[in-house]
Amino acid sequence: MGYEFDFSAISENIGLLLHGAGLTIGLTAIAATVGMALSIGGAAAALWGPGWLRRIVGVYVELIRNTPFIVQLFFIFFGLPSLGVKLTAFEAAALAMTINLTAYGIEIVRAGIEAVPPGQREAGFALGIAPISTFIYIVLPQAIAVVYPALVSQIVITMLESAVVSQVAVTDLTHAADLIQSRTYRAFETYFAVTLIYLGMALLMRWLFNRAGRQLFAGKR
């Protein structure tokens, strides 16, 4: 006989899936908020900071972008306690996602800043505007507008990569799927449903960010 599909296990555990999805979104929101702020500071440091600071930023970016996210997560959760730094699974996941997103965000924001014509900064200086104010109010909005789609894509990628945080017992969406599958032995139905949920979250995030971008950056691109 052929395989008989049974999605009752999904309907019976919908609350568990929603809880996992909510935690995944929460982790992504933390990483995106903190990571984007750090990315802006890191990009500015990489472009205009003193030599030693530019080197530190460069090493950080290369280190994170050329090592697997799961290894970074394991180092934070399993490795740091050896140095006396103990984090909960949620804290370790949020920190790992933030660190990872920041490394990519720095390069994206830096590319955006470099795309802004130098005359914009020079015009600000000519008007007597302080360098930091010129950066925040003139250069940065234009830079973010240029690379906004890339930043959105990186945030969505970070959300999808968060599936591995279940390896340190974070009760995210993937952890919920593993738990349901272990209870019901309905692997196909469980992971099919979770695939659709991840797809839905990714598409919804892109739609929301793109809608917000059209309002925030109207006339700046």
Buried (B, 14 or more C-beta within 10 A) or exposed (E): EEEEEEEEBBEEBEEBBEBBBEBBBEBBEBBBEBBBEBBBBBBBBBBEBEEEEBEBBEEBBEEBEEEEBBEBBBEBBEEBEEEEEEBEBBBBBBBBBBBBBBBBBBBBBBBBBEEBEEEEBEEBEEEEBEEEEBBBEBBBBBBBBBBBBBBBBBBBBBBBBBBBBBBBEBBBBBBBBBBBBEEBEBEEBBBBBBEEBBEEBBEEBBEEBEEEBEEEBEEEE
